């Protein structure tokens, strides 16, 4: 009924099996132990930091604010997943 307006033919096709795709991707961010510890402690205090706190953490760590935002998103998801797994295992017995 609804037609997808995206045009799949508009995307360039690579004959090399996707090597050009990897050239445009961002490299994986490496967090040092100090970075992780600072982010973890901050997460325990405030799992939903505002832009001001994220920018402060960015200046302190030297990491981009966008990577810090994603770290908090991933950490919240992991926390919910772990909580769900714990509750599920207790109820099953």
PECORDA-V422946 format. One record per residue. N is the residue number from 1. NEAR is the number of other C-alpha atoms within 12 Angstrom. Layout:
# PECORDA-V422946
N:NEAR
N:NEAR
This chain:
# PECORDA-V422946
1:3
2:5
3:6
4:7
5:8
6:9
7:9
8:9
9:8
10:8
11:9
12:12
13:13
14:11
15:9
16:10
17:9
18:13
19:12
20:13
21:15
22:13
23:9
24:9
25:11
26:9
27:9
28:8
29:17
30:16
31:19
32:13
33:11
34:15
35:23
36:21
37:15
38:23
39:35
40:23
41:17
42:23
43:26
44:16
45:12
46:16
47:26
48:23
49:25
50:17
51:15
52:14
53:22
54:30
55:20
56:21
57:32
58:22
59:15
60:17
61:23
62:20
63:24
64:20
65:23
66:17
67:25
68:38
69:27
70:20
71:31
72:31
73:19
74:19
75:24
76:21
77:16
78:15
79:18
80:15
81:14
82:14
83:14
84:14
85:14
86:14
87:13
88:12
89:11
90:10
91:9
92:8
93:7
